[in-house]
Amino acid sequence: MTTIDLNSDMGEYESDAFLTLETQLMPLITSVNIACGGHAGHLHLMRRTARLAAQHGAAIGAHPGFPDTNDFGRLDRRTRGDEVESLVTSQLKTLVEVLTSEHLILTHVKPHGALYNLAAKDPAVADAVAQAVASFDRRLLLFALSGSALVDRGKSAGLTIVQEVFADRAYRPDGTLVPRSQPGALLETEQDVRRQLREILKGYITSTDGHPVFLQTDSLCIHTDTPHAVEFVQLVRREIEAAGIHIVKPQHPR
């Protein structure tokens, strides 16, 4: 690994505290995933977040999710492939309309919450997400959980995949994330985050059963709702740079 992208999900909260936090985090990341009206977000927030990203040179992506605002798109649900394609497509259109009005360009797509996790393990959902993105614009990068079904289905759809990992989430032996509803899903101490990050930079993580899971890392996610998020991303940047790895936004092969 010689380069890595730092991405963050934004435009999901409207409180003054989160708006301030996003302003502090944006200069520290290289890609932003903007909620586009499904699990969260509205036109004003999309525009504000996109402008902030453009100001700091961050790549702008869409963050579509299930339209469950009460559960923040994290409710595990089953749905038909055509429904998944429709909700992804409609949210991409919404964000692109905002970006076009600001003379900005959409570069990538990263599913949110339950949609992300279902696409990671359910080939039918992964197919639906990949087909929606490919039909909308085959030039878009698709962010996917490293080693997941969405990686394979996205490649089959002709998309360029950005494989994503998490320094602050626990992993199960199959390489999927421990659900947030379960104890220990979030790594909250600096010691645990540093340990897992150093493993990631070596190409693996230690799963909940103590065995290594080998992962390709193109992008590392920084959660805005992680306690002490700014300090966390500063720690991440120090560790990455100390390992001699360059922090850059992902590039589409030409």
C-alpha positions in Angstrom: 0.0 0.0 0.0 1.5 3.3 -1.1 -1.6 5.5 -1.0 -4.9 5.7 1.0 -8.0 7.8 0.9 -9.7 9.1 4.0 -13.5 9.4 3.6 -16.3 10.6 5.9 -20.1 10.5 5.8 -21.5 14.0 6.1 -24.6 16.1 5.6 -26.6 13.8 7.9 -27.1 16.2 10.9 -28.2 19.8 11.1 -27.2 20.7 14.6 -24.7 23.5 15.2 -22.4 21.0 16.9 -22.3 18.7 13.8 -22.0 21.6 11.3 -19.0 22.8 13.3 -17.5 19.4 13.5 -17.8 18.9 9.7 -16.1 22.2 9.1 -13.2 21.0 11.3 -13.0 17.6 9.7 -13.3 18.5 6.0 -9.7 19.8 5.7 -8.4 16.5 7.1 -10.2 14.1 4.7 -9.9 13.5 1.0 -13.4 12.2 0.1 -16.8 13.0 1.5 -20.0 11.0 1.2 -23.1 13.2 1.2 -26.5 12.0 2.5 -29.0 12.6 -0.3 -32.4 12.5 1.2 -32.9 8.8 2.1 -31.8 8.1 5.6 -30.9 11.8 6.2 -30.1 15.0 4.4 -32.0 17.6 2.4 -31.2 20.1 -0.4 -29.8 22.8 1.9 -27.5 20.4 3.7 -26.4 18.8 0.4 -25.5 22.2 -1.0 -23.7 23.3 2.2 -21.7 20.1 2.4 -20.8 20.1 -1.3 -19.5 23.7 -1.1 -17.4 22.9 1.9 -15.9 19.8 0.2 -15.1 21.9 -2.9 -13.5 24.5 -0.7 -11.0 21.9 0.6 -10.6 19.8 -2.5 -12.3 16.7 -1.2 -13.9 14.3 -3.7 -17.7 14.4 -3.6 -19.7 11.3 -3.3 -23.3 10.2 -2.8 -24.4 8.4 0.3 -27.7 6.7 -0.5 -29.6 4.7 2.1 -32.9 3.2 2.9 -35.6 5.9 3.4 -36.0 5.2 7.2 -35.3 8.5 8.8 -36.6 7.2 12.2 -34.0 4.4 12.2 -31.4 6.5 10.3 -31.3 3.9 7.5 -29.8 1.3 9.9 -32.8 -1.0 10.1 -32.0 -4.4 8.4 -34.7 -5.0 5.9 -35.3 -7.1 2.8 -36.4 -5.5 -0.4 -36.6 -6.3 -4.1 -33.7 -5.6 -6.4 -35.8 -3.1 -8.5 -36.7 -1.2 -5.3 -33.0 -0.9 -4.4 -32.1 0.2 -7.9 -34.9 2.8 -7.8 -34.0 4.3 -4.4 -30.3 4.5 -5.3 -31.0 6.1 -8.6 -33.5 8.7 -7.2 -31.0 9.8 -4.5 -28.2 10.0 -7.0 -30.4 12.2 -9.2 -31.2 14.5 -6.3 -27.6 15.1 -5.3 -26.4 15.5 -8.9 -29.0 18.2 -9.4 -27.6 20.1 -6.4 -24.0 19.6 -7.6 -24.9 20.7 -11.1 -26.3 24.0 -9.8 -23.0 24.5 -8.0 -20.9 23.5 -11.0 -19.5 20.5 -9.1 -19.0 16.9 -10.1 -20.1 13.6 -8.4 -17.1 11.2 -8.3 -18.3 8.2 -6.3 -21.1 6.4 -4.5 -21.0 4.8 -1.0 -24.2 3.1 0.3 -25.2 3.8 3.8 -26.0 1.7 6.9 -28.2 -1.3 6.3 -28.0 -0.9 2.6 -24.2 -1.0 2.8 -24.2 -4.0 5.1 -26.8 -5.9 3.0 -24.9 -5.2 -0.2 -21.8 -6.5 1.5 -23.2 -10.0 2.1 -26.3 -10.4 -0.2 -25.3 -10.8 -3.9 -28.8 -9.8 -5.1 -28.7 -6.5 -3.2 -25.1 -6.0 -4.3 -26.2 -6.5 -7.9 -29.0 -4.0 -7.6 -26.7 -1.3 -6.1 -24.0 -2.0 -8.7 -26.5 -1.9 -11.6 -28.0 1.3 -10.3 -24.6 3.0 -10.2 -23.5 1.6 -13.6 -26.7 2.6 -15.3 -26.5 6.1 -13.8 -22.8 6.8 -14.7 -20.3 4.0 -15.3 -17.5 6.5 -14.5 -18.5 6.7 -10.9 -16.3 4.9 -8.3 -18.2 2.5 -6.0 -17.1 2.3 -2.4 -17.6 -1.2 -0.9 -16.7 -3.1 2.2 -13.3 -4.7 1.5 -13.6 -8.3 0.3 -17.4 -8.1 0.2 -20.0 -9.2 -2.3 -20.4 -5.6 -3.5 -16.7 -5.6 -4.6 -17.3 -8.6 -6.8 -20.7 -7.5 -8.2 -19.4 -4.0 -8.8 -16.5 -5.3 -10.8 -18.8 -7.5 -12.8 -20.9 -4.4 -13.6 -17.8 -2.7 -15.0 -17.3 -0.3 -12.1 -14.0 0.8 -10.5 -14.2 -0.3 -6.8 -12.7 1.5 -3.8 -12.3 -1.1 -1.1 -13.1 0.4 2.3 -12.1 -0.5 5.9 -12.8 0.9 9.3 -10.4 1.5 12.1 -13.1 2.1 14.7 -15.4 -0.9 14.0 -15.0 -4.5 15.1 -15.0 -7.2 12.4 -16.5 -10.7 12.4 -14.5 -13.7 11.1 -16.2 -13.5 7.7 -14.9 -9.9 7.2 -18.2 -8.2 7.8 -18.7 -5.6 10.5 -20.1 -6.4 13.9 -23.6 -4.7 13.9 -23.8 -1.5 15.9 -26.6 -3.1 18.0 -24.2 -5.6 19.5 -21.7 -4.9 22.3 -18.2 -4.1 21.2 -19.2 -3.0 17.7 -17.4 0.3 18.1 -13.8 0.6 19.1 -13.8 3.6 21.4 -10.3 3.8 23.0 -7.2 5.3 21.4 -5.3 2.1 22.1 -7.8 -0.1 20.3 -8.1 2.2 17.3 -4.3 2.6 17.0 -3.8 -1.2 17.2 -6.4 -1.9 14.5 -5.1 0.9 12.3 -1.6 -0.5 12.4 -2.9 -3.9 11.4 -4.9 -2.3 8.5 -1.8 -0.7 7.2 -0.2 -4.2 7.2 -3.1 -5.7 5.2 -5.2 -7.4 7.9 -7.4 -7.0 11.0 -7.9 -9.2 14.0 -11.5 -10.4 14.1 -13.7 -11.0 17.1 -12.6 -14.6 17.3 -8.9 -13.6 17.4 -8.0 -14.7 13.9 -6.6 -12.4 11.1 -8.8 -11.3 8.2 -6.8 -10.1 5.3 -8.2 -7.0 3.6 -7.3 -4.7 0.7 -7.5 -1.1 1.8 -8.1 1.7 -0.7 -10.0 4.0 1.7 -10.4 4.4 5.4 -13.7 5.7 6.9 -13.8 8.4 9.5 -17.1 8.6 11.3 -18.3 12.0 12.4 -20.2 10.6 15.3 -17.2 8.8 16.7 -16.3 10.4 20.1 -13.5 13.0 19.7 -13.7 12.6 15.9 -11.2 15.4 15.1 -8.6 14.0 17.5 -9.3 10.5 16.0 -8.6 11.6 12.4 -5.5 13.5 13.5 -4.3 10.2 15.1 -5.1 8.3 11.9 -3.2 10.8 9.7 -0.2 10.6 12.0 -0.1 6.8 11.9 -0.6 6.7 8.1 2.1 9.3 7.4 4.5 7.6 9.8 4.1 4.4 7.8 5.2 6.3 4.6 1.8 6.1 3.0 0.4 9.1 1.1 -3.1 10.3 1.8 -4.9 11.1 -1.5 -8.4 10.8 -2.9 -9.0 7.8 -5.1 -8.4 8.2 -8.8 -10.4 6.6 -11.6 -8.1 4.6 -14.0 -7.9 6.2 -17.4 
